[in-house]
């Protein structure tokens, strides 16, 4: 129990360091690369890629995917910003789901879609 709490605390500290090191003035909208970093830091401990590739996916749309990210960010006790939630959603969508993406989130990320 203590080691689990320590692990969560360490992950939170690393996440905050990553977030603050990437900030320069006002933060831009969703960023898939930032979403990847947040996801790998905060979610990979419990989520393998298979959770996103199963046939019985809970998310059926981009909005549904964002709702799942929001749900799990709260479930693990995180206080993720809207930008972090959007960035993780964008990353997961590009990596696994390929739902039509709202232009306000995807416009700035067209270059990373081509990768």
DAWORA-V883575 format. One record per backbone hydrogen bond with DSSP energy under -0.5 kcal/mol. NH is the residue of the N-H (numbers start at 1). CO is the residue of the C=O. Records with the same first field share a line. If there is no record, write none. Layout:
BEGIN
NH = CO ; CO
END
This chain:
BEGIN
5 = 1
6 = 2
7 = 3
8 = 4
9 = 5
10 = 6
11 = 7
12 = 8
13 = 9
14 = 10
15 = 11
16 = 12
17 = 13
18 = 14
19 = 15
20 = 16
21 = 17
22 = 18
23 = 20
35 = 31
36 = 32
37 = 33
38 = 34
39 = 35
40 = 36
41 = 37
42 = 38
43 = 39
44 = 39
46 = 43
47 = 43
48 = 46
51 = 48
52 = 49
53 = 49
54 = 50
57 = 55
65 = 61
66 = 62
67 = 63
68 = 64
69 = 65
70 = 66
71 = 67
72 = 68
73 = 69
74 = 70
75 = 71
76 = 72
77 = 74
78 = 73
85 = 81
86 = 82
87 = 83
88 = 84
89 = 85
90 = 86
91 = 87
92 = 88
93 = 89
94 = 90
95 = 91
96 = 92
97 = 92
98 = 93
105 = 102
106 = 102
107 = 103
109 = 106
110 = 107
113 = 109
114 = 110 ; 111
115 = 112
END
